Structures are given as structure tokens and as C-alpha cells.
């Protein structure tokens, strides 16, 4: 029983991917920013493919403000999910 209690009382080891220097932190920030941007664009494109019509064309050619607001909401929603996933 004692080994089990001491095993459960141990604190978990810190994650190995956290940066210990400014350069490492800047690199991690750049990588996560790029990954988040790519995932936001992919999420927007997937939403555009799943809905009838072409949302991008509706925004650019027809200057539809409602479609632009919908597109912005989709991008922001994906960004919130990606940020929550990155933060853990």
C-alpha cells in the first residue's frame, strides 16, 4: 500500500517541449501561429465545401456582408478551438 501512495503523491514531470530560452519561445510562438492560421483557413474551406454555393465568391464578387460575417464567425470559431487545443 505504501508504494502506491508514494507513486500517486509524486508530481508529474513538466512537459519537455516548453521553451527555456527566448529564442525557443519565439520559435514556438511562430510555429503555433503558423499552425493556427493554417487550421483556420482549412476550417473555413471545409465549411465552404460543406455548404451550398461558394462562400468566398459570394463575399468577394457579390459583396455580401451577411456572408462575410458568417465567414468571420467560422474563422473565429475555428481559432477558439485551435487555441484551446494548443493551450491544453
PDB file of N, CA, C and O in Angstrom:
ATOM      1  N   UNK A   1       0.820  -1.192   0.000  1.00  0.00           N
ATOM      2  CA  UNK A   1       0.000   0.000   0.000  1.00  0.00           C
ATOM      3  C   UNK A   1       0.866   1.260   0.000  1.00  0.00           C
ATOM      4  O   UNK A   1       0.537   2.235  -0.676  1.00  0.00           O
ATOM      5  N   UNK A   2       1.951   1.250   0.738  1.00  0.00           N
ATOM      6  CA  UNK A   2       2.829   2.420   0.822  1.00  0.00           C
ATOM      7  C   UNK A   2       3.430   2.789  -0.537  1.00  0.00           C
ATOM      8  O   UNK A   2       3.457   3.977  -0.858  1.00  0.00           O
ATOM      9  N   UNK A   3       3.918   1.841  -1.361  1.00  0.00           N
ATOM     10  CA  UNK A   3       4.458   2.240  -2.668  1.00  0.00           C
ATOM     11  C   UNK A   3       3.405   2.890  -3.562  1.00  0.00           C
ATOM     12  O   UNK A   3       3.720   3.804  -4.324  1.00  0.00           O
ATOM     13  N   UNK A   4       2.150   2.425  -3.474  1.00  0.00           N
ATOM     14  CA  UNK A   4       1.083   3.003  -4.286  1.00  0.00           C
ATOM     15  C   UNK A   4       0.816   4.448  -3.871  1.00  0.00           C
ATOM     16  O   UNK A   4       0.631   5.312  -4.729  1.00  0.00           O
ATOM     17  N   UNK A   5       0.794   4.718  -2.578  1.00  0.00           N
ATOM     18  CA  UNK A   5       0.541   6.070  -2.085  1.00  0.00           C
ATOM     19  C   UNK A   5       1.681   6.999  -2.495  1.00  0.00           C
ATOM     20  O   UNK A   5       1.435   8.129  -2.917  1.00  0.00           O
ATOM     21  N   UNK A   6       2.928   6.534  -2.377  1.00  0.00           N
ATOM     22  CA  UNK A   6       4.053   7.390  -2.760  1.00  0.00           C
ATOM     23  C   UNK A   6       4.073   7.619  -4.272  1.00  0.00           C
ATOM     24  O   UNK A   6       4.478   8.688  -4.728  1.00  0.00           O
ATOM     25  N   UNK A   7       3.638   6.622  -5.054  1.00  0.00           N
ATOM     26  CA  UNK A   7       3.570   6.789  -6.504  1.00  0.00           C
ATOM     27  C   UNK A   7       2.520   7.829  -6.874  1.00  0.00           C
ATOM     28  O   UNK A   7       2.749   8.661  -7.753  1.00  0.00           O
ATOM     29  N   UNK A   8       1.377   7.785  -6.210  1.00  0.00           N
ATOM     30  CA  UNK A   8       0.304   8.728  -6.516  1.00  0.00           C
ATOM     31  C   UNK A   8       0.624  10.130  -6.017  1.00  0.00           C
ATOM     32  O   UNK A   8       0.088  11.103  -6.548  1.00  0.00           O
ATOM     33  N   UNK A   9       1.477  10.259  -5.018  1.00  0.00           N
ATOM     34  CA  UNK A   9       1.806  11.561  -4.449  1.00  0.00           C
ATOM     35  C   UNK A   9       2.858  12.310  -5.262  1.00  0.00           C
ATOM     36  O   UNK A   9       3.054  13.509  -5.060  1.00  0.00           O
ATOM     37  N   UNK A  10       3.526  11.632  -6.164  1.00  0.00           N
ATOM     38  CA  UNK A  10       4.567  12.287  -6.955  1.00  0.00           C
ATOM     39  C   UNK A  10       3.939  13.290  -7.916  1.00  0.00           C
ATOM     40  O   UNK A  10       2.877  13.046  -8.489  1.00  0.00           O
ATOM     41  N   UNK A  11       4.607  14.403  -8.075  1.00  0.00           N
ATOM     42  CA  UNK A  11       4.119  15.405  -9.022  1.00  0.00           C
ATOM     43  C   UNK A  11       4.554  15.006 -10.424  1.00  0.00           C
ATOM     44  O   UNK A  11       5.647  14.470 -10.608  1.00  0.00           O
ATOM     45  N   UNK A  12       3.715  15.262 -11.401  1.00  0.00           N
ATOM     46  CA  UNK A  12       4.094  14.898 -12.771  1.00  0.00           C
ATOM     47  C   UNK A  12       5.268  15.740 -13.255  1.00  0.00           C
ATOM     48  O   UNK A  12       5.439  16.893 -12.860  1.00  0.00           O
ATOM     49  N   UNK A  13       6.056  15.140 -14.106  1.00  0.00           N
ATOM     50  CA  UNK A  13       7.202  15.848 -14.674  1.00  0.00           C
ATOM     51  C   UNK A  13       6.714  16.931 -15.624  1.00  0.00           C
ATOM     52  O   UNK A  13       5.712  16.731 -16.311  1.00  0.00           O
ATOM     53  N   UNK A  14       7.391  18.067 -15.683  1.00  0.00           N
ATOM     54  CA  UNK A  14       6.980  19.123 -16.624  1.00  0.00           C
ATOM     55  C   UNK A  14       7.134  18.647 -18.062  1.00  0.00           C
ATOM     56  O   UNK A  14       7.953  17.781 -18.370  1.00  0.00           O
ATOM     57  N   UNK A  15       6.345  19.222 -18.905  1.00  0.00           N
ATOM     58  CA  UNK A  15       6.409  18.853 -20.317  1.00  0.00           C
ATOM     59  C   UNK A  15       7.774  19.190 -20.894  1.00  0.00           C
ATOM     60  O   UNK A  15       8.393  20.182 -20.508  1.00  0.00           O
ATOM     61  N   UNK A  16       8.227  18.382 -21.796  1.00  0.00           N
ATOM     62  CA  UNK A  16       9.561  18.566 -22.361  1.00  0.00           C
ATOM     63  C   UNK A  16       9.606  19.601 -23.484  1.00  0.00           C
ATOM     64  O   UNK A  16      10.693  20.040 -23.860  1.00  0.00           O
ATOM     65  N   UNK A  17       8.476  19.996 -24.021  1.00  0.00           N
ATOM     66  CA  UNK A  17       8.510  20.882 -25.178  1.00  0.00           C
ATOM     67  C   UNK A  17       8.460  22.363 -24.802  1.00  0.00           C
ATOM     68  O   UNK A  17       8.538  23.221 -25.681  1.00  0.00           O
ATOM     69  N   UNK A  18       8.331  22.672 -23.526  1.00  0.00           N
ATOM     70  CA  UNK A  18       8.326  24.077 -23.122  1.00  0.00           C
ATOM     71  C   UNK A  18       9.712  24.687 -23.323  1.00  0.00           C
ATOM     72  O   UNK A  18      10.729  24.048 -23.055  1.00  0.00           O
ATOM     73  N   UNK A  19       9.734  25.906 -23.787  1.00  0.00           N
ATOM     74  CA  UNK A  19      10.994  26.586 -24.079  1.00  0.00           C
ATOM     75  C   UNK A  19      11.642  27.087 -22.800  1.00  0.00           C
ATOM     76  O   UNK A  19      10.966  27.466 -21.843  1.00  0.00           O
ATOM     77  N   UNK A  20      12.955  27.079 -22.806  1.00  0.00           N
ATOM     78  CA  UNK A  20      13.705  27.615 -21.670  1.00  0.00           C
ATOM     79  C   UNK A  20      14.481  28.870 -22.061  1.00  0.00           C
ATOM     80  O   UNK A  20      15.142  29.476 -21.217  1.00  0.00           O
ATOM     81  N   UNK A  21      14.408  29.264 -23.323  1.00  0.00           N
ATOM     82  CA  UNK A  21      15.123  30.458 -23.772  1.00  0.00           C
ATOM     83  C   UNK A  21      14.178  31.334 -24.588  1.00  0.00           C
ATOM     84  O   UNK A  21      13.110  30.896 -25.016  1.00  0.00           O
ATOM     85  N   UNK A  22      14.589  32.561 -24.788  1.00  0.00           N
ATOM     86  CA  UNK A  22      13.781  33.495 -25.571  1.00  0.00           C
ATOM     87  C   UNK A  22      13.668  33.038 -27.022  1.00  0.00           C
ATOM     88  O   UNK A  22      12.594  33.123 -27.619  1.00  0.00           O
ATOM     89  N   UNK A  23      14.769  32.554 -27.591  1.00  0.00           N
ATOM     90  CA  UNK A  23      14.737  32.077 -28.973  1.00  0.00           C
ATOM     91  C   UNK A  23      13.805  30.896 -29.148  1.00  0.00           C
ATOM     92  O   UNK A  23      13.070  30.812 -30.132  1.00  0.00           O
ATOM     93  N   UNK A  24      13.840  29.986 -28.190  1.00  0.00           N
ATOM     94  CA  UNK A  24      12.932  28.837 -28.256  1.00  0.00           C
ATOM     95  C   UNK A  24      11.481  29.250 -28.121  1.00  0.00           C
ATOM     96  O   UNK A  24      10.607  28.702 -28.793  1.00  0.00           O
ATOM     97  N   UNK A  25      11.221  30.225 -27.246  1.00  0.00           N
ATOM     98  CA  UNK A  25       9.851  30.712 -27.075  1.00  0.00           C
ATOM     99  C   UNK A  25       9.357  31.397 -28.342  1.00  0.00           C
ATOM    100  O   UNK A  25       8.207  31.217 -28.740  1.00  0.00           O
ATOM    101  N   UNK A  26      10.231  32.189 -28.981  1.00  0.00           N
ATOM    102  CA  UNK A  26       9.833  32.851 -30.229  1.00  0.00           C
ATOM    103  C   UNK A  26       9.588  31.836 -31.336  1.00  0.00           C
ATOM    104  O   UNK A  26       8.661  31.988 -32.132  1.00  0.00           O
ATOM    105  N   UNK A  27      10.415  30.807 -31.386  1.00  0.00           N
ATOM    106  CA  UNK A  27      10.218  29.752 -32.388  1.00  0.00           C
ATOM    107  C   UNK A  27       8.900  29.016 -32.151  1.00  0.00           C
ATOM    108  O   UNK A  27       8.155  28.752 -33.095  1.00  0.00           O
ATOM    109  N   UNK A  28       8.616  28.687 -30.899  1.00  0.00           N
ATOM    110  CA  UNK A  28       7.350  28.016 -30.576  1.00  0.00           C
ATOM    111  C   UNK A  28       6.166  28.896 -30.931  1.00  0.00           C
ATOM    112  O   UNK A  28       5.165  28.413 -31.460  1.00  0.00           O
ATOM    113  N   UNK A  29       6.274  30.191 -30.642  1.00  0.00           N
ATOM    114  CA  UNK A  29       5.197  31.120 -30.975  1.00  0.00           C
ATOM    115  C   UNK A  29       4.962  31.172 -32.475  1.00  0.00           C
ATOM    116  O   UNK A  29       3.819  31.164 -32.933  1.00  0.00           O
ATOM    117  N   UNK A  30       6.051  31.226 -33.242  1.00  0.00           N
ATOM    118  CA  UNK A  30       5.921  31.274 -34.702  1.00  0.00           C
ATOM    119  C   UNK A  30       5.296  29.991 -35.241  1.00  0.00           C
ATOM    120  O   UNK A  30       4.440  30.039 -36.125  1.00  0.00           O
ATOM    121  N   UNK A  31       5.721  28.848 -34.715  1.00  0.00           N
ATOM    122  CA  UNK A  31       5.185  27.563 -35.192  1.00  0.00           C
ATOM    123  C   UNK A  31       3.703  27.442 -34.862  1.00  0.00           C
ATOM    124  O   UNK A  31       2.907  27.044 -35.713  1.00  0.00           O
ATOM    125  N   UNK A  32       3.325  27.785 -33.621  1.00  0.00           N
ATOM    126  CA  UNK A  32       1.919  27.686 -33.242  1.00  0.00           C
ATOM    127  C   UNK A  32       1.064  28.708 -33.985  1.00  0.00           C
ATOM    128  O   UNK A  32      -0.091  28.426 -34.303  1.00  0.00           O
ATOM    129  N   UNK A  33       1.609  29.888 -34.266  1.00  0.00           N
ATOM    130  CA  UNK A  33       0.869  30.887 -35.045  1.00  0.00           C
ATOM    131  C   UNK A  33       0.618  30.398 -36.467  1.00  0.00           C
ATOM    132  O   UNK A  33      -0.485  30.534 -36.997  1.00  0.00           O
ATOM    133  N   UNK A  34       1.645  29.833 -37.071  1.00  0.00           N
ATOM    134  CA  UNK A  34       1.503  29.295 -38.418  1.00  0.00           C
ATOM    135  C   UNK A  34       0.514  28.135 -38.449  1.00  0.00           C
ATOM    136  O   UNK A  34      -0.330  28.052 -39.341  1.00  0.00           O
ATOM    137  N   UNK A  35       0.623  27.246 -37.475  1.00  0.00           N
ATOM    138  CA  UNK A  35      -0.301  26.100 -37.416  1.00  0.00           C
ATOM    139  C   UNK A  35      -1.736  26.579 -37.207  1.00  0.00           C
ATOM    140  O   UNK A  35      -2.656  26.061 -37.839  1.00  0.00           O
ATOM    141  N   UNK A  36      -1.935  27.560 -36.329  1.00  0.00           N
ATOM    142  CA  UNK A  36      -3.279  28.083 -36.091  1.00  0.00           C
ATOM    143  C   UNK A  36      -3.866  28.755 -37.319  1.00  0.00           C
ATOM    144  O   UNK A  36      -5.050  28.593 -37.614  1.00  0.00           O
ATOM    145  N   UNK A  37      -3.038  29.510 -38.037  1.00  0.00           N
ATOM    146  CA  UNK A  37      -3.504  30.165 -39.255  1.00  0.00           C
ATOM    147  C   UNK A  37      -3.894  29.160 -40.322  1.00  0.00           C
ATOM    148  O   UNK A  37      -4.934  29.295 -40.965  1.00  0.00           O
ATOM    149  N   UNK A  38      -3.055  28.154 -40.506  1.00  0.00           N
ATOM    150  CA  UNK A  38      -3.351  27.112 -41.499  1.00  0.00           C
ATOM    151  C   UNK A  38      -4.633  26.369 -41.128  1.00  0.00           C
ATOM    152  O   UNK A  38      -5.464  26.102 -41.996  1.00  0.00           O
ATOM    153  N   UNK A  39      -4.800  26.033 -39.850  1.00  0.00           N
ATOM    154  CA  UNK A  39      -6.008  25.320 -39.431  1.00  0.00           C
ATOM    155  C   UNK A  39      -7.253  26.194 -39.565  1.00  0.00           C
ATOM    156  O   UNK A  39      -8.327  25.679 -39.876  1.00  0.00           O
ATOM    157  N   UNK A  40      -7.136  27.498 -39.340  1.00  0.00           N
ATOM    158  CA  UNK A  40      -8.284  28.390 -39.525  1.00  0.00           C
ATOM    159  C   UNK A  40      -8.696  28.444 -40.990  1.00  0.00           C
ATOM    160  O   UNK A  40      -9.886  28.427 -41.302  1.00  0.00           O
ATOM    161  N   UNK A  41      -7.718  28.510 -41.888  1.00  0.00           N
ATOM    162  CA  UNK A  41      -8.020  28.527 -43.322  1.00  0.00           C
ATOM    163  C   UNK A  41      -8.632  27.202 -43.763  1.00  0.00           C
ATOM    164  O   UNK A  41      -9.592  27.183 -44.534  1.00  0.00           O
ATOM    165  N   UNK A  42      -8.079  26.099 -43.276  1.00  0.00           N
ATOM    166  CA  UNK A  42      -8.618  24.776 -43.627  1.00  0.00           C
ATOM    167  C   UNK A  42     -10.045  24.629 -43.104  1.00  0.00           C
ATOM    168  O   UNK A  42     -10.906  24.096 -43.804  1.00  0.00           O
ATOM    169  N   UNK A  43     -10.303  25.095 -41.885  1.00  0.00           N
ATOM    170  CA  UNK A  43     -11.666  25.034 -41.336  1.00  0.00           C
ATOM    171  C   UNK A  43     -12.647  25.842 -42.158  1.00  0.00           C
ATOM    172  O   UNK A  43     -13.774  25.402 -42.384  1.00  0.00           O
ATOM    173  N   UNK A  44     -12.237  27.019 -42.610  1.00  0.00           N
ATOM    174  CA  UNK A  44     -13.081  27.854 -43.459  1.00  0.00           C
ATOM    175  C   UNK A  44     -13.371  27.149 -44.786  1.00  0.00           C
ATOM    176  O   UNK A  44     -14.509  27.131 -45.254  1.00  0.00           O
ATOM    177  N   UNK A  45     -12.330  26.571 -45.383  1.00  0.00           N
ATOM    178  CA  UNK A  45     -12.510  25.880 -46.671  1.00  0.00           C
ATOM    179  C   UNK A  45     -13.413  24.660 -46.525  1.00  0.00           C
ATOM    180  O   UNK A  45     -14.237  24.394 -47.400  1.00  0.00           O
ATOM    181  N   UNK A  46     -13.265  23.914 -45.427  1.00  0.00           N
ATOM    182  CA  UNK A  46     -14.130  22.754 -45.200  1.00  0.00           C
ATOM    183  C   UNK A  46     -15.577  23.206 -45.044  1.00  0.00           C
ATOM    184  O   UNK A  46     -16.484  22.588 -45.601  1.00  0.00           O
ATOM    185  N   UNK A  47     -15.797  24.289 -44.284  1.00  0.00           N
ATOM    186  CA  UNK A  47     -17.152  24.807 -44.144  1.00  0.00           C
ATOM    187  C   UNK A  47     -17.701  25.240 -45.495  1.00  0.00           C
ATOM    188  O   UNK A  47     -18.870  24.997 -45.797  1.00  0.00           O
ATOM    189  N   UNK A  48     -16.872  25.875 -46.308  1.00  0.00           N
ATOM    190  CA  UNK A  48     -17.301  26.330 -47.632  1.00  0.00           C
ATOM    191  C   UNK A  48     -17.673  25.146 -48.516  1.00  0.00           C
ATOM    192  O   UNK A  48     -18.625  25.229 -49.292  1.00  0.00           O
ATOM    193  N   UNK A  49     -16.933  24.048 -48.407  1.00  0.00           N
ATOM    194  CA  UNK A  49     -17.239  22.862 -49.211  1.00  0.00           C
ATOM    195  C   UNK A  49     -18.521  22.161 -48.745  1.00  0.00           C
ATOM    196  O   UNK A  49     -19.214  21.535 -49.547  1.00  0.00           O
ATOM    197  N   UNK A  50     -18.833  22.269 -47.452  1.00  0.00           N
ATOM    198  CA  UNK A  50     -19.996  21.563 -46.896  1.00  0.00           C
ATOM    199  C   UNK A  50     -21.306  22.322 -47.101  1.00  0.00           C
ATOM    200  O   UNK A  50     -22.380  21.764 -46.877  1.00  0.00           O
ATOM    201  N   UNK A  51     -21.235  23.566 -47.516  1.00  0.00           N
ATOM    202  CA  UNK A  51     -22.443  24.358 -47.704  1.00  0.00           C
ATOM    203  C   UNK A  51     -22.684  24.585 -49.201  1.00  0.00           C
ATOM    204  O   UNK A  51     -21.746  24.574 -49.999  1.00  0.00           O
ATOM    205  N   UNK A  52     -23.948  24.788 -49.566  1.00  0.00           N
ATOM    206  CA  UNK A  52     -24.219  25.040 -50.994  1.00  0.00           C
ATOM    207  C   UNK A  52     -23.707  26.417 -51.404  1.00  0.00           C
ATOM    208  O   UNK A  52     -23.690  27.355 -50.606  1.00  0.00           O
ATOM    209  N   UNK A  53     -23.299  26.515 -52.640  1.00  0.00           N
ATOM    210  CA  UNK A  53     -22.771  27.774 -53.148  1.00  0.00           C
ATOM    211  C   UNK A  53     -21.304  27.940 -52.781  1.00  0.00           C
ATOM    212  O   UNK A  53     -20.700  27.086 -52.131  1.00  0.00           O
ATOM    213  N   UNK A  54     -20.754  29.061 -53.215  1.00  0.00           N
ATOM    214  CA  UNK A  54     -19.360  29.349 -52.950  1.00  0.00           C
ATOM    215  C   UNK A  54     -19.307  30.585 -52.049  1.00  0.00           C
ATOM    216  O   UNK A  54     -19.566  31.699 -52.503  1.00  0.00           O
ATOM    217  N   UNK A  55     -18.975  30.386 -50.785  1.00  0.00           N
ATOM    218  CA  UNK A  55     -18.985  31.473 -49.814  1.00  0.00           C
ATOM    219  C   UNK A  55     -17.949  32.535 -50.168  1.00  0.00           C
ATOM    220  O   UNK A  55     -18.222  33.731 -50.063  1.00  0.00           O
ATOM    221  N   UNK A  56     -16.780  32.106 -50.580  1.00  0.00           N
ATOM    222  CA  UNK A  56     -15.724  33.054 -50.930  1.00  0.00           C
ATOM    223  C   UNK A  56     -16.148  33.934 -52.115  1.00  0.00           C
ATOM    224  O   UNK A  56     -15.924  35.145 -52.114  1.00  0.00           O
ATOM    225  N   UNK A  57     -16.750  33.317 -53.101  1.00  0.00           N
ATOM    226  CA  UNK A  57     -17.227  34.076 -54.264  1.00  0.00           C
ATOM    227  C   UNK A  57     -18.351  35.031 -53.865  1.00  0.00           C
ATOM    228  O   UNK A  57     -18.425  36.154 -54.363  1.00  0.00           O
ATOM    229  N   UNK A  58     -19.212  34.584 -52.978  1.00  0.00           N
ATOM    230  CA  UNK A  58     -20.309  35.428 -52.514  1.00  0.00           C
ATOM    231  C   UNK A  58     -19.779  36.662 -51.779  1.00  0.00           C
ATOM    232  O   UNK A  58     -20.342  37.751 -51.892  1.00  0.00           O
ATOM    233  N   UNK A  59     -18.704  36.483 -51.034  1.00  0.00           N
ATOM    234  CA  UNK A  59     -18.123  37.608 -50.296  1.00  0.00           C
ATOM    235  C   UNK A  59     -17.388  38.557 -51.237  1.00  0.00           C
ATOM    236  O   UNK A  59     -17.563  39.772 -51.147  1.00  0.00           O
ATOM    237  N   UNK A  60     -16.569  38.017 -52.138  1.00  0.00           N
ATOM    238  CA  UNK A  60     -15.705  38.848 -52.980  1.00  0.00           C
ATOM    239  C   UNK A  60     -16.474  39.485 -54.144  1.00  0.00           C
ATOM    240  O   UNK A  60     -16.439  40.703 -54.324  1.00  0.00           O
ATOM    241  N   UNK A  61     -17.162  38.663 -54.923  1.00  0.00           N
ATOM    242  CA  UNK A  61     -17.815  39.183 -56.129  1.00  0.00           C
ATOM    243  C   UNK A  61     -19.110  39.929 -55.833  1.00  0.00           C
ATOM    244  O   UNK A  61     -19.353  41.007 -56.377  1.00  0.00           O
ATOM    245  N   UNK A  62     -19.937  39.351 -54.970  1.00  0.00           N
ATOM    246  CA  UNK A  62     -21.251  39.946 -54.712  1.00  0.00           C
ATOM    247  C   UNK A  62     -21.250  40.921 -53.539  1.00  0.00           C
ATOM    248  O   UNK A  62     -22.256  41.583 -53.284  1.00  0.00           O
ATOM    249  N   UNK A  63     -20.140  41.014 -52.829  1.00  0.00           N
ATOM    250  CA  UNK A  63     -20.001  41.909 -51.680  1.00  0.00           C
ATOM    251  C   UNK A  63     -21.136  41.724 -50.675  1.00  0.00           C
ATOM    252  O   UNK A  63     -21.735  42.690 -50.204  1.00  0.00           O
ATOM    253  N   UNK A  64     -21.415  40.463 -50.361  1.00  0.00           N
ATOM    254  CA  UNK A  64     -22.486  40.126 -49.432  1.00  0.00           C
ATOM    255  C   UNK A  64     -21.952  40.243 -48.005  1.00  0.00           C
ATOM    256  O   UNK A  64     -21.099  39.460 -47.588  1.00  0.00           O
ATOM    257  N   UNK A  65     -22.460  41.226 -47.262  1.00  0.00           N
ATOM    258  CA  UNK A  65     -21.983  41.480 -45.907  1.00  0.00           C
ATOM    259  C   UNK A  65     -22.380  40.345 -44.966  1.00  0.00           C
ATOM    260  O   UNK A  65     -21.605  39.978 -44.083  1.00  0.00           O
ATOM    261  N   UNK A  66     -23.571  39.791 -45.143  1.00  0.00           N
ATOM    262  CA  UNK A  66     -24.015  38.693 -44.292  1.00  0.00           C
ATOM    263  C   UNK A  66     -23.110  37.465 -44.469  1.00  0.00           C
ATOM    264  O   UNK A  66     -22.780  36.785 -43.497  1.00  0.00           O
ATOM    265  N   UNK A  67     -22.718  37.194 -45.703  1.00  0.00           N
ATOM    266  CA  UNK A  67     -21.811  36.071 -45.953  1.00  0.00           C
ATOM    267  C   UNK A  67     -20.435  36.340 -45.345  1.00  0.00           C
ATOM    268  O   UNK A  67     -19.783  35.419 -44.854  1.00  0.00           O
ATOM    269  N   UNK A  68     -19.994  37.598 -45.377  1.00  0.00           N
ATOM    270  CA  UNK A  68     -18.707  37.950 -44.772  1.00  0.00           C
ATOM    271  C   UNK A  68     -18.748  37.774 -43.257  1.00  0.00           C
ATOM    272  O   UNK A  68     -17.779  37.306 -42.659  1.00  0.00           O
ATOM    273  N   UNK A  69     -19.856  38.143 -42.641  1.00  0.00           N
ATOM    274  CA  UNK A  69     -19.999  37.961 -41.198  1.00  0.00           C
ATOM    275  C   UNK A  69     -20.016  36.476 -40.862  1.00  0.00           C
ATOM    276  O   UNK A  69     -19.418  36.063 -39.869  1.00  0.00           O
ATOM    277  N   UNK A  70     -20.683  35.682 -41.661  1.00  0.00           N
ATOM    278  CA  UNK A  70     -20.699  34.234 -41.446  1.00  0.00           C
ATOM    279  C   UNK A  70     -19.300  33.645 -41.594  1.00  0.00           C
ATOM    280  O   UNK A  70     -18.884  32.815 -40.786  1.00  0.00           O
ATOM    281  N   UNK A  71     -18.584  34.071 -42.615  1.00  0.00           N
ATOM    282  CA  UNK A  71     -17.216  33.589 -42.806  1.00  0.00           C
ATOM    283  C   UNK A  71     -16.314  33.967 -41.646  1.00  0.00           C
ATOM    284  O   UNK A  71     -15.494  33.160 -41.207  1.00  0.00           O
ATOM    285  N   UNK A  72     -16.458  35.195 -41.144  1.00  0.00           N
ATOM    286  CA  UNK A  72     -15.667  35.641 -39.995  1.00  0.00           C
ATOM    287  C   UNK A  72     -16.008  34.828 -38.751  1.00  0.00           C
ATOM    288  O   UNK A  72     -15.121  34.486 -37.969  1.00  0.00           O
ATOM    289  N   UNK A  73     -17.277  34.519 -38.569  1.00  0.00           N
ATOM    290  CA  UNK A  73     -17.686  33.715 -37.411  1.00  0.00           C
ATOM    291  C   UNK A  73     -17.097  32.309 -37.481  1.00  0.00           C
ATOM    292  O   UNK A  73     -16.686  31.752 -36.464  1.00  0.00           O
ATOM    293  N   UNK A  74     -17.057  31.743 -38.673  1.00  0.00           N
ATOM    294  CA  UNK A  74     -16.470  30.404 -38.841  1.00  0.00           C
ATOM    295  C   UNK A  74     -14.981  30.451 -38.519  1.00  0.00           C
ATOM    296  O   UNK A  74     -14.476  29.585 -37.805  1.00  0.00           O
ATOM    297  N   UNK A  75     -14.280  31.440 -39.030  1.00  0.00           N
ATOM    298  CA  UNK A  75     -12.845  31.547 -38.772  1.00  0.00           C
ATOM    299  C   UNK A  75     -12.579  31.754 -37.283  1.00  0.00           C
ATOM    300  O   UNK A  75     -11.690  31.112 -36.723  1.00  0.00           O
ATOM    301  N   UNK A  76     -13.335  32.641 -36.633  1.00  0.00           N
ATOM    302  CA  UNK A  76     -13.145  32.868 -35.203  1.00  0.00           C
ATOM    303  C   UNK A  76     -13.457  31.617 -34.376  1.00  0.00           C
ATOM    304  O   UNK A  76     -12.770  31.326 -33.397  1.00  0.00           O
ATOM    305  N   UNK A  77     -14.492  30.887 -34.774  1.00  0.00           N
ATOM    306  CA  UNK A  77     -14.828  29.647 -34.071  1.00  0.00           C
ATOM    307  C   UNK A  77     -13.717  28.627 -34.165  1.00  0.00           C
ATOM    308  O   UNK A  77     -13.366  27.996 -33.168  1.00  0.00           O
ATOM    309  N   UNK A  78     -13.166  28.462 -35.336  1.00  0.00           N
ATOM    310  CA  UNK A  78     -12.051  27.521 -35.514  1.00  0.00           C
ATOM    311  C   UNK A  78     -10.845  27.991 -34.712  1.00  0.00           C
ATOM    312  O   UNK A  78     -10.145  27.173 -34.116  1.00  0.00           O
ATOM    313  N   UNK A  79     -10.592  29.305 -34.689  1.00  0.00           N
ATOM    314  CA  UNK A  79      -9.457  29.838 -33.937  1.00  0.00           C
ATOM    315  C   UNK A  79      -9.611  29.593 -32.439  1.00  0.00           C
ATOM    316  O   UNK A  79      -8.624  29.311 -31.760  1.00  0.00           O
ATOM    317  N   UNK A  80     -10.823  29.693 -31.917  1.00  0.00           N
ATOM    318  CA  UNK A  80     -11.049  29.423 -30.498  1.00  0.00           C
ATOM    319  C   UNK A  80     -10.767  27.955 -30.187  1.00  0.00           C
ATOM    320  O   UNK A  80     -10.151  27.643 -29.168  1.00  0.00           O
ATOM    321  N   UNK A  81     -11.213  27.061 -31.056  1.00  0.00           N
ATOM    322  CA  UNK A  81     -10.972  25.630 -30.846  1.00  0.00           C
ATOM    323  C   UNK A  81      -9.479  25.319 -30.927  1.00  0.00           C
ATOM    324  O   UNK A  81      -8.963  24.562 -30.105  1.00  0.00           O
ATOM    325  N   UNK A  82      -8.784  25.890 -31.898  1.00  0.00           N
ATOM    326  CA  UNK A  82      -7.350  25.655 -32.045  1.00  0.00           C
ATOM    327  C   UNK A  82      -6.589  26.211 -30.843  1.00  0.00           C
ATOM    328  O   UNK A  82      -5.674  25.561 -30.337  1.00  0.00           O
ATOM    329  N   UNK A  83      -6.958  27.403 -30.382  1.00  0.00           N
ATOM    330  CA  UNK A  83      -6.286  27.987 -29.219  1.00  0.00           C
ATOM    331  C   UNK A  83      -6.502  27.138 -27.972  1.00  0.00           C
ATOM    332  O   UNK A  83      -5.579  26.959 -27.178  1.00  0.00           O
ATOM    333  N   UNK A  84      -7.701  26.621 -27.794  1.00  0.00           N
ATOM    334  CA  UNK A  84      -7.964  25.760 -26.639  1.00  0.00           C
ATOM    335  C   UNK A  84      -7.170  24.458 -26.732  1.00  0.00           C
ATOM    336  O   UNK A  84      -6.696  23.944 -25.719  1.00  0.00           O
ATOM    337  N   UNK A  85      -7.027  23.931 -27.936  1.00  0.00           N
ATOM    338  CA  UNK A  85      -6.242  22.710 -28.114  1.00  0.00           C
ATOM    339  C   UNK A  85      -4.760  22.940 -27.859  1.00  0.00           C
ATOM    340  O   UNK A  85      -4.088  22.081 -27.288  1.00  0.00           O
ATOM    341  N   UNK A  86      -4.241  24.097 -28.280  1.00  0.00           N
ATOM    342  CA  UNK A  86      -2.834  24.400 -28.074  1.00  0.00           C
ATOM    343  C   UNK A  86      -2.547  24.637 -26.599  1.00  0.00           C
ATOM    344  O   UNK A  86      -1.526  24.184 -26.082  1.00  0.00           O
ATOM    345  N   UNK A  87      -3.438  25.340 -25.925  1.00  0.00           N
ATOM    346  CA  UNK A  87      -3.215  25.646 -24.511  1.00  0.00           C
ATOM    347  C   UNK A  87      -3.358  24.414 -23.632  1.00  0.00           C
ATOM    348  O   UNK A  87      -2.802  24.360 -22.535  1.00  0.00           O
ATOM    349  N   UNK A  88      -4.095  23.436 -24.107  1.00  0.00           N
ATOM    350  CA  UNK A  88      -4.222  22.185 -23.376  1.00  0.00           C
ATOM    351  C   UNK A  88      -5.222  22.282 -22.319  1.00  0.00           C
ATOM    352  O   UNK A  88      -5.457  21.311 -21.600  1.00  0.00           O
TER     353      UNK A  88
END
